[in-house]
Amino acid sequence: MEKLDDEIKAEEQAVLIRAIIPMITQLDTDFCRQAAERFMSQASRQEAIAALNPSHPLIKNEILRAKGVALEHLCDYVKKLKRIDELEKQCSGDRETLREIQALFM
């Protein structure tokens, strides 16, 4: 029963992932990486001046840093999705070439 539940859950998750791929691969990853760097830089600057402003909540720095890290991970994910797409196209092309070669000998 547990294996069946896992298979159902896996299929549900796969549907969701396949649904977001077309949108997420349109992200401008260069821009997003720059934004991530700005978040990280801003967090570092605010930490440096926190000694001068003790009322500044440090959690804001954590939020900025977390946003930066999340954007970096998102960009890495998009890069990997695009690589997977390239490999699948290459694999499809290789199969077609093999079929054409086999057809020559039949």
N, C-alpha and C positions, 0 to 999 in steps of 0.2 A: 504494500500500500504506500509506503514512504517513497519508494522509487517512482511510482506513478505520480505522486504529489510533486516530487522534484521535477519530473518531466513536464507536468502541466505548468508549474511555476517557471521553468526555463523557457517554455514556449511563450508564456505571457510576457516575460521580460524581453525576449527576442523581438516580439511585435513592437514593444515600446522603443527599443533601440533602433530597429529598422525605420520607425516613424520619424525619429529625430535626425537621422543621418543626412537626409537631403538638406535640411535647414542648417545643421551645424557645419557642414563642409563648405558653406558659403561664407563663413566667417573670414574676415581679413586678419589672418594670424599675425602678420607683421604689426598691424595697429594694436592688436590685443596684447602682444608681447611688450610693446612700448608702454601701454597702459599698465601692465603688470609691473614693469620697472618703475613707473611713476608712483604706483601705490607703495612699493617697497621703499623707494627713496623718501617719500613723504613720511612713512612710518619711522624711518631712521632719523630724519630731521626732527620730528616731533619728540622722539625719545631723547635726542641730544638736548633739546631745550626744556625738557620736562622738569629739570632741576630748577629752572627759573620760574616755572609756573606749576607749582605743586597742585593746583586745583584741576589741572588737565587730567581727565581720566585716561589711565594707561590702556584701558580696554579698547579705546579708539585706535591705538597703534596696532593692537592685535587684530582688530577688524581689518584695517588697511593691509596688514601683512597677509592675512588669510585670503583677502580678495586677490592680492597679487599672486599668491601661490595657486589659487584656484584657476586664475586666468592662464598661468603657465601650464598647468595640467591640461586645461581645455585645449590649448594650442597643441600640446604634444599629442593629445587624443585625435585632433583633426588631422595632424600630420600622419599619424599611423593609419587612420581611415583612408586617407588618400593613397598611401602606399599599398594598402590592401586592395584598393580598387585597381591600381596599376598592375599588381600581380595577378589579379583575377582576369583582367583583360589580356595580359600576356599568356596566361594559362589557356584561355579560350582561343587565342590566336594559334598557340602551339597545337592544340587539339585539331583545329581546322586544317593546319598545315599537314598534320599526320594523316588526316582523312584524305586529303588531296593526294598525298604520296601513295597511300594504300589504293586509291582509285586508279592510279596509273598501272598497277600490277594486276588489276582484275579485269 
